Amino acid sequence: MHYKDLIQFDPIEDIIQLCEADEIKTAQNHIETYVISDRMADQLMNVVIPQLQVQTPQNNKGVLIVGNYGTGKSHLMSVVSAIAEYPDLLSSLRHAEVAEAAQQISGKFKVWRVGGGGGGGGPRGIFLGGSGGGRGKERGAGVWPPHNTVAKHQKGLVLTCGNAPQKKP
């Protein structure tokens, strides 16, 4: 008997780009190919999902994903963001307990997937720039003055977020 007879999986051949999950078919593929270990299931159910849910306020915080190159950060964020945005994809999740917990966030968000890419420009460039899956116009890109003429960007970012389509809470 060979290992290939015991284990069947579709290998990931390309680097997962988070912004590709804007396309629902790609997002579904990312969910279907994501392997959830017991430890990851615990982290998703007890850390990530409780922090993202908005139904029961509990002093929610942000979630920071840190890891070495090739450890699955983009794949994980693609899965979480797809579940949060597309409620029909929840059934594609292969871990029943995580799928049950994810009902708290499923379809409750309009997700802006962005990537730093090391191109400079800081958070303003990442958030408003063109690296976010083609949603720069949706974020208000192009209406901002040059970064070196603005002392504080917080007010503009708040206004930009406030001008986003109000489809989700």
WOPE-V27468 format. One record per run of one state. SS is the DSSP state (~ for helix, > for strand, _ for the rest). FROM is the first residue (numbers start at 1). TO is the last residue. Records with the same first field share a line. If there is no record, write none. Layout:
# WOPE-V27468
SS=FROM-TO + FROM-TO
This chain:
# WOPE-V27468
_=1-2 + 7-17 + 23-23 + 34-37 + 53-72 + 86-86 + 93-95 + 103-121 + 129-146 + 150-153 + 163-169
~=3-6 + 18-22 + 24-33 + 38-52 + 73-85 + 87-92 + 96-102 + 122-128 + 147-149 + 154-162
